[in-house]
Amino acid sequence: MDLNSVVGKTVRITLVGVEVQDPFIRPRIGSGEPTLTMVTQVEAVDDIGLWIKVPDFPVFDNVERHEEKHVALVLLRYEYISSIVHFPDVEENPSKLNRIGFASDEPK
């Protein structure tokens, strides 16, 4: 499979080296686990890793003295990616991108 085929798709990525990932990505409370699994959308693929979309990345505005949320692209370097899971036969639903790890009672 060509990795470029997952650009624009939702995937489940498992990362190693959790402690060196961006603080927004890694868990706020340490789990003691050596890996981190996350569901995300791949925006681009390049020579050093995958660019993933983070819709509500917090940025502190020093002038206005408040936190803002912005769409960001975060690079996950290949040496930290231990697996990528993609389901090509499952229809994409971007509205459910942020619903990670919780059971939902809503209809599918």
C-alpha positions, 0 to 999 in steps of 0.5 A, spaced: 500 500 500 502 506 498 502 511 504 500 517 500 493 513 499 491 515 506 492 523 505 485 526 507 483 519 510 482 518 518 487 513 521 489 510 527 496 511 529 500 508 535 506 512 537 512 510 541 516 515 545 510 518 548 515 523 552 518 527 546 511 528 542 508 535 542 505 536 549 498 537 546 498 530 543 501 526 549 496 525 555 495 530 560 496 524 566 501 519 564 499 512 563 505 509 564 504 506 557 510 506 552 505 507 546 500 512 545 494 510 540 490 516 537 485 517 531 487 523 526 486 525 519 492 525 515 493 531 511 500 530 508 506 525 507 513 527 506 520 524 507 520 525 514 513 523 517 506 524 517 502 531 517 496 530 521 490 535 522 489 538 529 482 542 529 483 545 536 490 546 537 491 551 543 495 558 542 496 563 547 495 570 545 500 574 549 498 581 546 490 580 548 492 575 554 488 569 552 488 562 549 485 561 542 484 555 538 487 554 531 487 549 526 494 546 526 498 541 522 503 537 527 508 532 524 509 525 527 516 523 525 516 516 522 521 513 527 516 514 532 510 511 528 509 504 530 503 502 526 498 505 522 491 502 521 486 505 516 479 502 514 479 503 506 471 500 506 469 504 512 465 511 510 469 517 512 465 521 517 469 528 519 464 530 525 466 524 529 474 525 528 474 528 536 470 522 539 476 518 541 475 513 547 468 514 549 462 509 547 457 513 544 449 512 544 448 516 538 445 512 532 451 510 527 
